[in-house]
Amino acid sequence: MSALILGLVYDLRSEYLAAGYSEEAVAEFDSEETIELIAAALTRIGHRVERVGNGRALARALADGTRYDLVFSIAEGLAGRAREAQVPALCELYGQAYVFSDPMTLAVALDKAAAKRIVRDAGGATAPFVVVQPGGAVPALPFEFPVFAKPLAEGTGKGCEVSSVCTDADALSRTVAALTARFAQPVIVEPFLTGREFTVGLVDGAHGIEVVGVVEIVLGAEADHGVYSYRNKEQCERLVTYRHADDDTARAAAACAIEAYRALECRDAARIDVRCDADGRPLFLEANPLAGLHPSHSDLPIAATLAGRSYDWLMNAIVTAAARRCGLERVAAAEPAVRRKAGRPFVPVLHAATAERADERDTLAAAEAVAAALEAGGYASELVRFRPEPAALEQLVRRAPHAVFNLVEALDGDGRGACLAPWYLARHGLAFTGNGFEACLVTASKLLSKGLLLAHGLPAPALVADEDARCCGEVILKPVWEHASLGIDAASVMPAIQMARARAEREAQHGLAFFAEEYLPGREFNVALYGSREVVTVLPIQETLFVDWPPARPRIVDYEAKWAPHSAAYRNTPRRFGIETGEAALAQALAALAERVWAAFGLAGYARVDLRVGEDGTPRVIDVNANPGLGPDAGFNAAAARHGLDFVALVGQLVEIARPQRAAA
């Protein structure tokens, strides 16, 4: 299946809380972390994700002419029994294909009594029930106590509490009165089932309904007893044990779930809840055709994980099912993924590169490649030269860019000026890719970076002062402010006793300040990362190899090795991936350290952390790059491609990450 454009629709919990809604009212809504994790997974499996927002935002986009290959909606809606059906109904109104069940199924499934009637009439097994209207008396029950009472049309365990288990008529009357007053809706009452409880994940496979996994829900000692309650769900990591179940009862529960899935005409994927009676017979409880998708907190992904399937497998199964159903499975690979909208959003590529140095020429090539990728991805783009002048930025503001793709790595060849671009962009209220002023400033200076690393207890090579020279072995001289290995060559590594004189010579030669740190002769790794400050994705780790390397030459990636394609240093320093498979423990340590650096430096957008691993096996940070190159041979691009992101998808992802920075700035 070719890459699809997916419009991600969701209700963000924080937005509604800020608007004054209660925690309980927005319990079913999603966190920013969940949205970013879903978007990242969809991107990893090869699709382009456009974050749309809630149902109202989708309505505006569709009315404005925007179309997507598929709308991927996890929006729960805010009011009414048909709230989960609002987004799919809107899609059907505009002829927009979408993922998951149709409005009828979503509306019926949210009404627990309606869902049970349909399953029962189709021959499925479910317990008897009665519905009590707000203000109405509890009728005579056709079944015995104890019973269970819960709101008719809520999810996420809302209204399911210890008090929901009622052992007599008085307790039931009190619980029904409290629930109808609290939720302003009917209450469904059914026998309290005392057997095992399962949740069953299902997807539409190529040959029929496929069981993702059957999970038994086992409540811990501190959990609300006997009830998979709102509290138990919200604190599931502490209160609940989830077990993959594959015994005869679990298989019977899966069969019960499949019957309900068919009866309710669910599509693409769903989660079905089943509980056994005292005799061990599985009975349908309720269906969730719009199941939660947090990879470690939601039941459907948990079912996949416990069954030995990855989160990406689950997301791919869902999208593939929808694409197959909508006839999109064989979209031509040659057809570019474009945002089909007249008046394409404008994303200029900002740079300040010249053609005077190889690293600057690489930035120019990167700017051209990014602009082409933006055009291929459906944006309007052009190269814009950065000038730190208010008039120039005001002219850009008047063009109302969707975002600015910032590739300013130096100003007049001086790396110290790179941090001015995010400062000006933020000051003018423009969304932009990459890191902000503070992160760019700190990482532009290797001494500031080292100070921050040490302040956070992050391992790095030690600084070596002149007075310490006689106590040290080899050191490497580096420019304080410059990037791209400028000023670094094979002679940069030397015995510490020689560093004072060498530093003076280099400062005179390059017109730059230099410093010395201990030289680490071990292996070199680069860790590329992208994401928000809170949620970051670590791309596949690459190691720089030193092939047929002269024994007397220090194993460093100097300016020649980076920027002189015809040199032996360039040819003999290839990158290698696959450490995650061959050396999993080391890969985990490198990734964890890079994530700690991301957090300590307040990074966002994308960045690269360079590390060395010495003979003792300890990773140490040798550089932090808040604006890594995206040129044709850039390691960041290679890591993204290894991750399943082609260049167009990578550029589009970085633009979408950039969008929230407007408010943050």
Secondary structure, DSSP 4 states (H G I P E B T S, - for coil): ----EEEEE--BHHHHHHTT--TTTTTTSB-HHHHHHHHHHHHHTT-EEEEEESHHHHHHHHHTT-B-SEEEE----SSSTTGGGHHHHHHHHHT--BSS--HHHHHHHHSHHHHHHHHHHTT--B---EEE-TTPPPPPPSSPSSEEEEETT--TTTT-SGGGEESSHHHHHHHHHHHHHHHSS-EEEEE---S-EEEEEEEEETTEEEEEEEEEEEE-TTSPTT---HHHHHTHHHHEEEEE--SHHHHHHHHHHHHHHHHTT--SEEEEEEEE-TT--EEEEEEESS----TTTSHHHHHHHHTT--HHHHHHHHHHHHHHHTT-TT--TTS----B-SSPPB--EEE---SSSHHHHHHHHHHHHHHHHHHHTT-B--EEE----HHHHHHHHHT--S-BEE----BTTBGGGTTHHHHHHHHTT--BSS--HHHHHHHHSHHHHHHHHHHTT---PPB--GGGGGG--EEEEEESS--TTTT--GGGEEEGGGHHHHHHHHHHHHSS-EEEEE---SEEEEEEEEE-SS-EEEPPPEEE--TT--TTS-----HHHHH-TTSHHHHT--EE--HHHHSHHHHHHHHHHHHHHHHHHT--EEEEEEEEE-TT--EEEEEEESS---STT-HHHHHHHHTT--HHHHHHHHHHHHTTHHHH-
